[in-house]
Amino acid sequence: MTTAELLAQDPVWLIAVKALIVFIICVIATLLAVWTERRVLAKMQLRTGPNRVGKFGLLQSLADGVKLALKEDIIPAAADKIVFILAPIIATSMCFMAFAVIPMTGEVSIFGQQTALQLTDLPVGVLYILAVTSIGVYGVVLAGWSSGSTYPLLGGLRSSAQVVSYEIAMGLSLVAVFIYAGSMSTSDIVGSQHDNIWNAIVLFPSFVIYVISMVGETNRAPFDLAEAEGELVGGFHTEYSSLKFALFFLAEYVNIIAVSALATTLFLGGYHALPGLGFTESWLGGWFTLVWFFAKVIFFFFIFMWLRATLPRLRYDQFMKFGWKVLIPVSLIWILIVATLRVLQQEGASRVAIISFAAGIVILVMAASSLLDRNKQKARAPKAEGEAPDFPIPSLPQVQSINVSGEK
């Protein structure tokens, strides 16, 4: 029985129970993610991290959440109150909705009913996730606009441009997955990787592009330009306080978990075990597959923490240039290569022909890369004395000399 047929038999009460389970998992995972990030960053930067509230500081995230909820809620006089209140609700709700089509387990039993920990299985499930995560950015943009302040408005504009740029690269990186799996359904894509090589290996360029794009999509360091403290104070949520600020904080981490779960589903075999450990999938009545799923999600979350601890924030022009001039062209070229290889495979071409085509592409890419490096080295070569540099330098202000008597 396929996953879609299994989910079609779910009664309404079971769907509600699964929705509650997913919500609880996301909230608890957020609390643990905040604590884990603070502890891991502290270790990487030779600090202590939270270690007072609860054993090893485990209750620190819960204490911070209670503190934020009990703080005074301030709405600026110049703010559009309705939009100001709706913005964090939009940002948070869209992140939770993304989990509706993500398969977290295989077939399990819930109160005697055989099902899977997935609310529904849409034929275009991946497109649904991209759609709801894109709507989530409206919360950020509206928060910046409705605050009635300059810095939040600039942060909202930056975030909209950032999401548009990297959403394109993210969508293009998934086209190769659709071509290879022959479906846009999340459960079908997971099933296509079972007993096969993971897409992260077969479609490695798509995997790299997606990982970079998901960091840019979630406004995380080194791409956290929408909330750059040194430039925009706090960015789009500068004027927010109390529970509404906590909702933005929750939305950020749930969004990180959502894109990590999507990466797990599309590139790392989803809830299936590591190669050679498939016998563990039947443990605990199938619930052990949830452990494999979140082990892979934690791997991606560690990448987020690692980047935040080691890389400085990019300049805005560097960030946009990288998205439009590097990621998108590379994605388009890679789609053409994958489509050609897929057609050759379906037409029954010999393995020698397919390998020869792939080797030819690799050689062309290496040749183009060497030419680009050579041109860059020529451009960086020291110029003759007195020759103007390539980049513009503003003219120095003319300072008039003043003698001791005060005359010019």
MARMAR-84813 format. One record per residue (C-alpha): residue in one letter; x, y, z. Coordinates in nm, 4 decimals. Example, Ala and Ser with C-alpha at 12.3 -4.5 7.8 and 13.67 -1.06 7.14 Angstrom:
BEGIN
+------+----------+----------+----------+
! resn !       xx !       yy !       zz !
+------+----------+----------+----------+
!    A !   1.2300 !  -0.4500 !   0.7800 !
!    S !   1.3670 !  -0.1060 !   0.7140 !
+------+----------+----------+----------+
//
This chain:
BEGIN
+------+----------+----------+----------+
! resn !       xx !       yy !       zz !
+------+----------+----------+----------+
!    M !   0.0000 !   0.0000 !   0.0000 !
!    T !   0.1392 !   0.3413 !  -0.0976 !
!    T !   0.1673 !   0.6307 !   0.1468 !
!    A !  -0.1109 !   0.8207 !  -0.0296 !
!    E !  -0.3484 !   0.5242 !   0.0013 !
!    L !  -0.2507 !   0.4785 !   0.3661 !
!    L !  -0.3155 !   0.8454 !   0.4506 !
!    A !  -0.6464 !   0.8440 !   0.2616 !
!    Q !  -0.7842 !   0.5991 !   0.5202 !
!    D !  -0.7117 !   0.8294 !   0.8165 !
!    P !  -1.0234 !   0.9370 !   1.0118 !
!    V !  -1.0625 !   1.3018 !   1.1087 !
!    W !  -0.9670 !   1.2425 !   1.4725 !
!    L !  -0.6393 !   1.0790 !   1.3674 !
!    I !  -0.5510 !   1.3725 !   1.1440 !
!    A !  -0.6109 !   1.6061 !   1.4387 !
!    V !  -0.3925 !   1.3896 !   1.6654 !
!    K !  -0.1105 !   1.3856 !   1.4097 !
!    A !  -0.1363 !   1.7635 !   1.3665 !
!    L !  -0.1051 !   1.8042 !   1.7449 !
!    I !   0.1960 !   1.5686 !   1.7527 !
!    V !   0.3696 !   1.7643 !   1.4755 !
!    F !   0.2999 !   2.0945 !   1.6531 !
!    I !   0.4382 !   1.9658 !   1.9845 !
!    I !   0.7461 !   1.8238 !   1.8117 !
!    C !   0.8151 !   2.1584 !   1.6414 !
!    V !   0.7794 !   2.3599 !   1.9639 !
!    I !   0.9968 !   2.1248 !   2.1692 !
!    A !   1.2513 !   2.1048 !   1.8871 !
!    T !   1.2666 !   2.4865 !   1.8835 !
!    L !   1.3371 !   2.5053 !   2.2569 !
!    L !   1.6083 !   2.2408 !   2.2274 !
!    A !   1.7495 !   2.4044 !   1.9139 !
!    V !   1.7951 !   2.7401 !   2.0899 !
!    W !   1.9688 !   2.5710 !   2.3846 !
!    T !   2.1847 !   2.3559 !   2.1550 !
!    E !   2.2913 !   2.6505 !   1.9436 !
!    R !   2.3924 !   2.8568 !   2.2444 !
!    R !   2.5907 !   2.5667 !   2.3908 !
!    V !   2.7587 !   2.4716 !   2.0630 !
!    L !   2.8487 !   2.8316 !   1.9771 !
!    A !   2.9916 !   2.8712 !   2.3261 !
!    K !   3.2130 !   2.5646 !   2.2769 !
!    M !   3.3293 !   2.6863 !   1.9365 !
!    Q !   3.4111 !   3.0321 !   2.0753 !
!    L !   3.5635 !   2.9070 !   2.4027 !
!    R !   3.2755 !   3.0297 !   2.6205 !
!    T !   3.0535 !   2.8574 !   2.8764 !
!    G !   2.7017 !   2.9086 !   2.7441 !
!    P !   2.3802 !   2.8611 !   2.9476 !
!    N !   2.4474 !   2.6409 !   3.2518 !
!    R !   2.2380 !   2.7790 !   3.5388 !
!    V !   1.8653 !   2.7260 !   3.4716 !
!    G !   1.8115 !   2.3515 !   3.5021 !
!    K !   2.0643 !   2.0751 !   3.4469 !
!    F !   2.3235 !   2.2000 !   3.1933 !
!    G !   2.0971 !   2.5035 !   3.1392 !
!    L !   1.8306 !   2.2927 !   2.9643 !
!    L !   1.5471 !   2.5107 !   3.0940 !
!    Q !   1.7069 !   2.8373 !   2.9776 !
!    S !   1.5044 !   2.8506 !   2.6535 !
!    L !   1.1797 !   2.7891 !   2.8435 !
!    A !   1.2700 !   3.0613 !   3.0944 !
!    D !   1.3442 !   3.3064 !   2.8120 !
!    G !   1.0100 !   3.2261 !   2.6492 !
!    V !   0.8198 !   3.2874 !   2.9748 !
!    K !   1.0130 !   3.6125 !   3.0266 !
!    L !   0.9238 !   3.7374 !   2.6777 !
!    A !   0.5571 !   3.6476 !   2.7228 !
!    L !   0.5354 !   3.8439 !   3.0499 !
!    K !   0.7127 !   4.1576 !   2.9271 !
!    E !   0.5179 !   4.4726 !   2.8436 !
!    D !   0.3713 !   4.4699 !   2.4935 !
!    I !   0.4436 !   4.8030 !   2.3227 !
!    I !   0.2935 !   4.9139 !   1.9900 !
!    P !   0.4525 !   5.2291 !   1.8402 !
!    A !   0.2198 !   5.5260 !   1.7894 !
!    A !   0.3104 !   5.5497 !   1.4189 !
!    A !   0.2491 !   5.1783 !   1.3532 !
!    D !  -0.0394 !   5.0303 !   1.1567 !
!    K !  -0.1791 !   4.8324 !   1.4498 !
!    I !  -0.3723 !   4.5647 !   1.2588 !
!    V !  -0.0852 !   4.4777 !   1.0235 !
!    F !   0.1639 !   4.5146 !   1.3095 !
!    I !  -0.0195 !   4.2404 !   1.5021 !
!    L !  -0.0871 !   4.0161 !   1.2010 !
!    A !   0.2730 !   4.0118 !   1.0748 !
!    P !   0.4230 !   3.7757 !   1.3394 !
!    I !   0.1155 !   3.5511 !   1.3184 !
!    I !   0.1624 !   3.5135 !   0.9409 !
!    A !   0.5346 !   3.4447 !   0.9760 !
!    T !   0.4818 !   3.1768 !   1.2411 !
!    S !   0.1771 !   2.9970 !   1.1001 !
!    M !   0.3303 !   2.9482 !   0.7550 !
!    C !   0.6336 !   2.7730 !   0.9050 !
!    F !   0.4132 !   2.5160 !   1.0812 !
!    M !   0.2051 !   2.4578 !   0.7667 !
!    A !   0.5153 !   2.3432 !   0.5778 !
!    F !   0.5240 !   2.0233 !   0.7870 !
!    A !   0.1882 !   1.9037 !   0.6525 !
!    V !   0.3464 !   1.7127 !   0.3613 !
!    I !   0.6813 !   1.6120 !   0.5115 !
!    P !   0.6953 !   1.2361 !   0.5913 !
!    M !   0.8608 !   1.1966 !   0.9317 !
!    T !   0.8139 !   0.8215 !   0.9710 !
!    G !   0.7267 !   0.5114 !   0.7770 !
!    E !   0.4180 !   0.3090 !   0.8576 !
!    V !   0.3382 !   0.3256 !   1.2311 !
!    S !   0.0461 !   0.2497 !   1.4598 !
!    I !  -0.1346 !   0.5327 !   1.6412 !
!    F !  -0.4084 !   0.4119 !   1.8777 !
!    G !  -0.4384 !   0.0921 !   1.6748 !
!    Q !  -0.4705 !   0.2738 !   1.3397 !
!    Q !  -0.1989 !   0.2088 !   1.0777 !
!    T !  -0.0775 !   0.5365 !   0.9306 !
!    A !   0.2341 !   0.7470 !   0.8731 !
!    L !   0.3408 !   1.0617 !   1.0592 !
!    Q !   0.2447 !   1.2821 !   0.7659 !
!    L !  -0.0763 !   1.4851 !   0.7441 !
!    T !  -0.1299 !   1.4572 !   0.3696 !
!    D !   0.0505 !   1.3492 !   0.0544 !
!    L !  -0.0008 !   1.5953 !  -0.2310 !
!    P !   0.1147 !   1.5184 !  -0.5872 !
!    V !   0.2906 !   1.8573 !  -0.5793 !
!    G !   0.3984 !   1.8453 !  -0.2154 !
!    V !   0.7350 !   2.0160 !  -0.2689 !
!    L !   0.5717 !   2.3055 !  -0.4533 !
!    Y !   0.3303 !   2.3399 !  -0.1604 !
!    I !   0.6244 !   2.3744 !   0.0806 !
!    L !   0.7908 !   2.6362 !  -0.1394 !
!    A !   0.4616 !   2.8262 !  -0.1594 !
!    V !   0.3884 !   2.8426 !   0.2144 !
!    T !   0.7487 !   2.9308 !   0.3048 !
!    S !   0.7353 !   3.2095 !   0.0452 !
!    I !   0.4155 !   3.3440 !   0.2005 !
!    G !   0.5946 !   3.3472 !   0.5359 !
!    V !   0.8211 !   3.6270 !   0.4158 !
!    Y !   0.5138 !   3.8523 !   0.3962 !
!    G !   0.5208 !   3.8505 !   0.7748 !
!    V !   0.8731 !   3.9933 !   0.7687 !
!    V !   0.7960 !   4.2518 !   0.4995 !
!    L !   0.4718 !   4.3647 !   0.6630 !
!    A !   0.6416 !   4.3835 !   1.0025 !
!    G !   0.9008 !   4.6225 !   0.8612 !
!    W !   0.6438 !   4.8336 !   0.6771 !
!    S !   0.3853 !   4.8518 !   0.9567 !
!    S !   0.6331 !   4.9594 !   1.2256 !
!    G !   0.6390 !   5.3185 !   1.1022 !
!    S !   1.0162 !   5.3361 !   1.1433 !
!    T !   1.3032 !   5.3634 !   0.8970 !
!    Y !   1.5268 !   5.0754 !   1.0057 !
!    P !   1.2514 !   4.8111 !   1.0153 !
!    L !   1.1369 !   4.9251 !   0.6691 !
!    L !   1.4895 !   4.8819 !   0.5303 !
!    G !   1.5121 !   4.5382 !   0.6925 !
!    G !   1.1806 !   4.4348 !   0.5361 !
!    L !   1.2918 !   4.5522 !   0.1910 !
!    R !   1.6179 !   4.3662 !   0.2253 !
!    S !   1.4376 !   4.0518 !   0.3287 !
!    S !   1.1999 !   4.0651 !   0.0305 !
!    A !   1.4870 !   4.1082 !  -0.2156 !
!    Q !   1.6828 !   3.8344 !  -0.0394 !
!    V !   1.3985 !   3.5833 !  -0.0496 !
!    V !   1.3163 !   3.6564 !  -0.4149 !
!    S !   1.6794 !   3.6047 !  -0.5136 !
!    Y !   1.7435 !   3.2837 !  -0.3256 !
!    E !   1.3944 !   3.1379 !  -0.3705 !
!    I !   1.4679 !   3.1191 !  -0.7439 !
!    A !   1.7957 !   2.9365 !  -0.6880 !
!    M !   1.6288 !   2.7023 !  -0.4377 !
!    G !   1.3464 !   2.6178 !  -0.6776 !
!    L !   1.5877 !   2.5534 !  -0.9633 !
!    S !   1.7998 !   2.3263 !  -0.7445 !
!    L !   1.4932 !   2.1059 !  -0.6868 !
!    V !   1.4115 !   2.0670 !  -1.0576 !
!    A !   1.6903 !   1.8103 !  -1.0942 !
!    V !   1.5359 !   1.6134 !  -0.8044 !
!    F !   1.1970 !   1.6140 !  -0.9785 !
!    I !   1.3545 !   1.4940 !  -1.3035 !
!    Y !   1.5484 !   1.2162 !  -1.1309 !
!    A !   1.2612 !   1.0977 !  -0.9075 !
!    G !   0.9874 !   1.1485 !  -1.1670 !
!    S !   0.7544 !   1.3030 !  -0.9066 !
!    M !   0.6954 !   1.6121 !  -0.6927 !
!    S !   0.5415 !   1.4139 !  -0.4087 !
!    T !   0.7584 !   1.4081 !  -0.0957 !
!    S !   0.6743 !   1.0436 !  -0.0191 !
!    D !   0.7557 !   0.9380 !  -0.3769 !
!    I !   1.0901 !   1.1190 !  -0.3633 !
!    V !   1.1741 !   0.9438 !  -0.0340 !
!    G !   1.0702 !   0.6106 !  -0.1856 !
!    S !   1.2881 !   0.6670 !  -0.4936 !
!    Q !   1.5948 !   0.6888 !  -0.2664 !
!    H !   1.5139 !   0.3703 !  -0.0738 !
!    D !   1.7632 !   0.0953 !  -0.1635 !
!    N !   1.9284 !   0.3472 !  -0.4009 !
!    I !   2.2010 !   0.6081 !  -0.3723 !
!    W !   2.0839 !   0.9242 !  -0.1968 !
!    N !   2.0153 !   1.2299 !  -0.4117 !
!    A !   2.2781 !   1.4227 !  -0.2150 !
!    I !   2.5406 !   1.2060 !  -0.3891 !
!    V !   2.3811 !   1.1576 !  -0.7305 !
!    L !   2.2725 !   1.5220 !  -0.7559 !
!    F !   2.5533 !   1.6758 !  -0.5536 !
!    P !   2.5487 !   2.0204 !  -0.7266 !
!    S !   2.1755 !   2.0494 !  -0.6542 !
!    F !   2.2434 !   1.9549 !  -0.2925 !
!    V !   2.5099 !   2.2246 !  -0.2528 !
!    I !   2.2935 !   2.4912 !  -0.4170 !
!    Y !   1.9967 !   2.4005 !  -0.1969 !
!    V !   2.2028 !   2.4134 !   0.1243 !
!    I !   2.3356 !   2.7602 !   0.0350 !
!    S !   1.9880 !   2.8798 !  -0.0668 !
!    M !   1.8207 !   2.7527 !   0.2495 !
!    V !   2.0644 !   2.9538 !   0.4620 !
!    G !   1.9858 !   3.2658 !   0.2584 !
!    E !   1.6141 !   3.1885 !   0.2695 !
!    T !   1.6061 !   3.1757 !   0.6500 !
!    N !   1.8001 !   3.5036 !   0.7024 !
!    R !   2.0735 !   3.3255 !   0.8956 !
!    A !   2.4401 !   3.4187 !   0.9247 !
!    P !   2.6310 !   3.4941 !   0.7095 !
!    F !   2.3169 !   3.6004 !   0.5192 !
!    D !   2.1363 !   3.7708 !   0.8102 !
!    L !   2.1289 !   4.1070 !   0.6335 !
!    A !   1.7611 !   4.1707 !   0.7125 !
!    E !   1.8452 !   4.2014 !   1.0836 !
!    A !   2.2025 !   4.3307 !   1.0713 !
!    E !   2.2657 !   4.4880 !   1.4121 !
!    G !   2.5537 !   4.7047 !   1.2945 !
!    E !   2.3485 !   4.8635 !   1.0175 !
!    L !   1.9776 !   4.8305 !   1.1009 !
!    V !   1.9739 !   4.8069 !   1.4828 !
!    G !   1.7584 !   4.4916 !   1.4823 !
!    G !   1.6110 !   4.4966 !   1.1358 !
!    F !   1.2459 !   4.4277 !   1.0690 !
!    H !   1.1612 !   4.3409 !   1.4317 !
!    T !   1.3249 !   4.6442 !   1.5964 !
!    E !   0.9907 !   4.7823 !   1.7218 !
!    Y !   0.8549 !   4.4475 !   1.8433 !
!    S !   0.8495 !   4.3331 !   2.2036 !
!    S !   0.6943 !   4.0750 !   2.4326 !
!    L !   0.5005 !   3.7859 !   2.2772 !
!    K !   0.5070 !   3.9221 !   1.9201 !
!    F !   0.8868 !   3.9277 !   1.9255 !
!    A !   0.8819 !   3.5722 !   2.0644 !
!    L !   0.6655 !   3.4669 !   1.7679 !
!    F !   0.9278 !   3.5982 !   1.5244 !
!    F !   1.1927 !   3.4127 !   1.7211 !
!    L !   0.9828 !   3.0952 !   1.7066 !
!    A !   0.9201 !   3.1420 !   1.3328 !
!    E !   1.2925 !   3.1684 !   1.2614 !
!    Y !   1.3787 !   2.8391 !   1.4286 !
!    V !   1.0736 !   2.6501 !   1.3021 !
!    N !   1.1649 !   2.7696 !   0.9519 !
!    I !   1.5190 !   2.6375 !   1.0011 !
!    I !   1.3782 !   2.3000 !   1.1067 !
!    A !   1.1380 !   2.3044 !   0.8087 !
!    V !   1.4049 !   2.3658 !   0.5439 !
!    S !   1.6300 !   2.1094 !   0.7143 !
!    A !   1.3449 !   1.8571 !   0.7093 !
!    L !   1.2878 !   1.9295 !   0.3393 !
!    A !   1.6584 !   1.8792 !   0.2687 !
!    T !   1.6440 !   1.5495 !   0.4587 !
!    T !   1.3422 !   1.4401 !   0.2558 !
!    L !   1.4776 !   1.5364 !  -0.0853 !
!    F !   1.8475 !   1.4567 !  -0.0546 !
!    L !   1.9200 !   1.2223 !   0.2391 !
!    G !   1.6553 !   0.9538 !   0.1988 !
!    G !   1.4045 !   1.1021 !   0.4436 !
!    Y !   1.3180 !   0.8797 !   0.7398 !
!    H !   1.5022 !   0.5753 !   0.6007 !
!    A !   1.8048 !   0.4443 !   0.7889 !
!    L !   2.1637 !   0.4784 !   0.6806 !
!    P !   2.2823 !   0.2203 !   0.4254 !
!    G !   2.3299 !  -0.1168 !   0.5932 !
!    L !   2.1109 !  -0.0284 !   0.8931 !
!    G !   1.7706 !  -0.0844 !   0.7334 !
!    F !   1.6818 !  -0.3524 !   0.9905 !
!    T !   1.6397 !  -0.0747 !   1.2525 !
!    E !   1.3390 !   0.0696 !   1.0689 !
!    S !   1.1107 !  -0.1950 !   1.2208 !
!    W !   1.2159 !  -0.1183 !   1.5789 !
!    L !   0.9496 !   0.0233 !   1.8156 !
!    G !   0.6805 !  -0.0617 !   1.5630 !
!    G !   0.8301 !   0.1653 !   1.2990 !
!    W !   0.8679 !   0.4661 !   1.5315 !
!    F !   1.2473 !   0.4331 !   1.5254 !
!    T !   1.2407 !   0.5860 !   1.1758 !
!    L !   1.1573 !   0.9145 !   1.3532 !
!    V !   1.5020 !   0.8921 !   1.5175 !
!    W !   1.6717 !   0.8595 !   1.1781 !
!    F !   1.4700 !   1.1511 !   1.0421 !
!    F !   1.5663 !   1.3903 !   1.3201 !
!    A !   1.9275 !   1.2707 !   1.3222 !
!    K !   1.9529 !   1.3983 !   0.9650 !
!    V !   1.7696 !   1.7197 !   1.0530 !
!    I !   2.0170 !   1.7781 !   1.3371 !
!    F !   2.3004 !   1.7365 !   1.0871 !
!    F !   2.1654 !   2.0275 !   0.8816 !
!    F !   2.1008 !   2.2341 !   1.1939 !
!    F !   2.4640 !   2.1830 !   1.2920 !
!    I !   2.5616 !   2.3347 !   0.9557 !
!    F !   2.3562 !   2.6447 !   1.0457 !
!    M !   2.5348 !   2.6717 !   1.3811 !
!    W !   2.8765 !   2.6121 !   1.2266 !
!    L !   2.8257 !   2.8876 !   0.9702 !
!    R !   2.7064 !   3.1325 !   1.2345 !
!    A !   3.0090 !   3.0640 !   1.4538 !
!    T !   3.2738 !   3.0915 !   1.1822 !
!    L !   3.1718 !   3.3237 !   0.8968 !
!    P !   3.1338 !   3.7024 !   0.9078 !
!    R !   2.8308 !   3.8716 !   0.7557 !
!    L !   2.8560 !   3.9353 !   0.3819 !
!    R !   2.8196 !   4.2744 !   0.2220 !
!    Y !   2.4774 !   4.3209 !   0.0662 !
!    D !   2.6102 !   4.3647 !  -0.2883 !
!    Q !   2.8244 !   4.0502 !  -0.2522 !
!    F !   2.5217 !   3.8570 !  -0.1313 !
!    M !   2.2963 !   3.9622 !  -0.4200 !
!    K !   2.5712 !   3.9148 !  -0.6782 !
!    F !   2.6354 !   3.5613 !  -0.5543 !
!    G !   2.2674 !   3.4729 !  -0.5797 !
!    W !   2.1966 !   3.6170 !  -0.9255 !
!    K !   2.5307 !   3.5703 !  -1.1019 !
!    V !   2.6497 !   3.2400 !  -0.9543 !
!    L !   2.3759 !   3.0216 !  -0.8082 !
!    I !   2.1039 !   3.0803 !  -1.0695 !
!    P !   2.3271 !   3.0321 !  -1.3808 !
!    V !   2.4885 !   2.7209 !  -1.2287 !
!    S !   2.1429 !   2.5817 !  -1.1481 !
!    L !   2.0222 !   2.6324 !  -1.5055 !
!    I !   2.3296 !   2.4636 !  -1.6539 !
!    W !   2.2967 !   2.1727 !  -1.4095 !
!    I !   1.9290 !   2.1239 !  -1.5007 !
!    L !   2.0233 !   2.0933 !  -1.8684 !
!    I !   2.2909 !   1.8359 !  -1.7842 !
!    V !   2.0577 !   1.6259 !  -1.5653 !
!    A !   1.7776 !   1.6394 !  -1.8224 !
!    T !   2.0150 !   1.5283 !  -2.0994 !
!    L !   2.1515 !   1.2416 !  -1.8915 !
!    R !   1.7985 !   1.1332 !  -1.8008 !
!    V !   1.6908 !   1.1318 !  -2.1658 !
!    L !   1.9996 !   0.9311 !  -2.2636 !
!    Q !   1.9204 !   0.6806 !  -1.9910 !
!    Q !   1.5536 !   0.6472 !  -2.0942 !
!    E !   1.6445 !   0.6112 !  -2.4616 !
!    G !   1.8597 !   0.3120 !  -2.3752 !
!    A !   2.1968 !   0.4721 !  -2.4437 !
!    S !   2.4964 !   0.2673 !  -2.3427 !
!    R !   2.6709 !   0.3340 !  -2.0163 !
!    V !   2.9846 !   0.4306 !  -2.2094 !
!    A !   2.7928 !   0.7078 !  -2.3904 !
!    I !   2.6461 !   0.8420 !  -2.0675 !
!    I !   2.9832 !   0.8397 !  -1.8902 !
!    S !   3.1491 !   1.0030 !  -2.1927 !
!    F !   2.8901 !   1.2825 !  -2.1932 !
!    A !   2.9334 !   1.3423 !  -1.8206 !
!    A !   3.3138 !   1.3384 !  -1.8526 !
!    G !   3.2942 !   1.5895 !  -2.1384 !
!    I !   3.0860 !   1.8243 !  -1.9262 !
!    V !   3.3359 !   1.7957 !  -1.6395 !
!    I !   3.6249 !   1.8761 !  -1.8731 !
!    L !   3.4439 !   2.1815 !  -2.0126 !
!    V !   3.3676 !   2.3085 !  -1.6624 !
!    M !   3.7293 !   2.2624 !  -1.5535 !
!    A !   3.8547 !   2.4439 !  -1.8649 !
!    A !   3.6152 !   2.7335 !  -1.8114 !
!    S !   3.7141 !   2.7524 !  -1.4445 !
!    S !   4.0860 !   2.7629 !  -1.5289 !
!    L !   4.0273 !   3.0418 !  -1.7811 !
!    L !   3.8342 !   3.2442 !  -1.5265 !
!    D !   4.1080 !   3.1969 !  -1.2675 !
!    R !   4.3710 !   3.3070 !  -1.5180 !
!    N !   4.1739 !   3.6207 !  -1.6021 !
!    K !   4.1309 !   3.6984 !  -1.2331 !
!    Q !   4.5047 !   3.6604 !  -1.1730 !
!    K !   4.5759 !   3.8999 !  -1.4592 !
!    A !   4.3298 !   4.1487 !  -1.3179 !
!    R !   4.4932 !   4.1241 !  -0.9740 !
!    A !   4.8463 !   4.1636 !  -1.1090 !
!    P !   5.0289 !   4.4733 !  -0.9762 !
!    K !   4.9911 !   4.7687 !  -1.2110 !
!    A !   5.2629 !   4.9966 !  -1.3315 !
!    E !   5.3563 !   5.2864 !  -1.1066 !
!    G !   5.1212 !   5.5775 !  -1.1516 !
!    E !   4.8507 !   5.3732 !  -1.3282 !
!    A !   4.4973 !   5.4187 !  -1.1944 !
!    P !   4.3400 !   5.1186 !  -1.0148 !
!    D !   4.0360 !   4.9337 !  -1.1494 !
!    F !   3.8031 !   5.0352 !  -0.8661 !
!    P !   3.6826 !   5.3946 !  -0.8085 !
!    I !   3.8362 !   5.5957 !  -0.5287 !
!    P !   3.6544 !   5.9060 !  -0.4021 !
!    S !   3.8547 !   6.2250 !  -0.4258 !
!    L !   3.9946 !   6.3593 !  -0.0999 !
!    P !   3.8485 !   6.6860 !   0.0270 !
!    Q !   4.0614 !   6.9904 !  -0.0451 !
!    V !   4.2002 !   7.1243 !   0.2809 !
!    Q !   4.3280 !   7.4786 !   0.2761 !
!    S !   4.6443 !   7.5413 !   0.4722 !
!    I !   4.6264 !   7.7931 !   0.7563 !
!    N !   4.9326 !   7.9663 !   0.8869 !
!    V !   5.0038 !   8.0510 !   1.2477 !
!    S !   4.8560 !   8.3974 !   1.2190 !
!    G !   4.5213 !   8.2518 !   1.1097 !
!    E !   4.5386 !   8.3833 !   0.7521 !
!    K !   4.4549 !   8.1495 !   0.4648 !
+------+----------+----------+----------+
//
